[in-house]
Amino acid sequence: MLYKTLEFQNVLGQKVKVIEIPVVARNHQHYFMIQARLQMFISQLYNQPKATSSFSFRDYLKQKMEWSEFERLFSMDARIRKNHHTNDDTLIFLPACARNRDFPC
């Protein structure tokens, strides 16, 4: 599975880094859930500054998702490599507000 990293500045101007953001196709069953959770996570980090500056989106999802769904999402590596038929323009990893820098999300 492909992962992306996002860096932005929070409300106080501190640099925040979100790592391990899964990249999935728009027609993937978890597309909407990943988009919604990522937007909530980024909004939380933007508005509530923390002492640390690097966060794992994968760890966040592990806490928020049912374990069976989490395993299904993150155990797709072999299946994706075998059946990869999507082109790059259908891959996503950021909510619209982050792409447009229209914070807060």
N, C-alpha and C positions, 0 to 999 in steps of 0.2 A: 504494500500500500504506500502511496505517496503521502508525505506530510509536508505542511507548510509552516512557516513561522511568521508571526506578525509582531511588529514593533510600533509603538505609538507613545504619545505623551499623555499622562493623565491630567486631571483638572488642575493639579499643582505644577504641571510642567515636568514631572519626573518621568524618565524613560521606563516603559513597561514592555516586557517581551512575553508573548504567548507562543509556546512551542507545541509540537505534536498535534497540529490541526489536520485531521484527515481530509484528503481530497477525494471527493466522490462525484460521479456523474449526476446530472440533473434528474435522470430517471431512476436513480438508486432509491431503494426503499427508505433509507435513513437520511436522505438529502434534507428534507424539511426539518427534521429533528436536529440535525447538526447545525443548520443555519440558525434556528431559533435558540438553541443552547449557546452557540457561539456569541450571538448578539447579546443575550442576557449576561454571559460571562464577561464580555468586553465592557458592557455598560457598568457592571458591578466594579470592575477593576478601574475604570475611568473615574467613576464618582466616589469611590471609597479607597483612597490611597492606603497602601500597606507597606510594611518595612521591606519586604522582599520585592525584587523587580522582575523576576522570571517565574512564569507559571506554566504548568503543563495542562493543556486542554484535555489530554487523554486522562489524566488523574481526576480532573473535574467531572468528565463523563462517567468515570468509574463510580463516582459517588452518586451521580444523578440518575443513571440508567439501571434497569434491571440487569442482573449479571448475565443472563442468557442472551439478551440483546447486545450487551457490550462485547461478549465473546464472539458473537456472530459478526459484528461490525469489524472488530480488529483481528479476526482470524481469516479474513478474506484474501490475504496476500497471495496464496498459491492459486486460488481461483481467478483472481484478477490477472495475474501474469499469464495464465493459460488462456483466458477468454477476453483479453483486452481489445475491444473494438471501438472505443470512444475516441474522438479527436479532442485535442487540448482545449478547444473553445467551449466544450460542454463541462469542463471541470471547474469547480468552485471551491472557495475556502473562506471567503469573507462576507459578512453581511453588507448590504448596500450602504449603510451609514458609515462603515469603516472605509469602504472604497471611496466614498465621496467626502470623507473627513467631516461629516455633519454630526459631530458628537454633541451632546450625549445621544447614544443609541436609544 
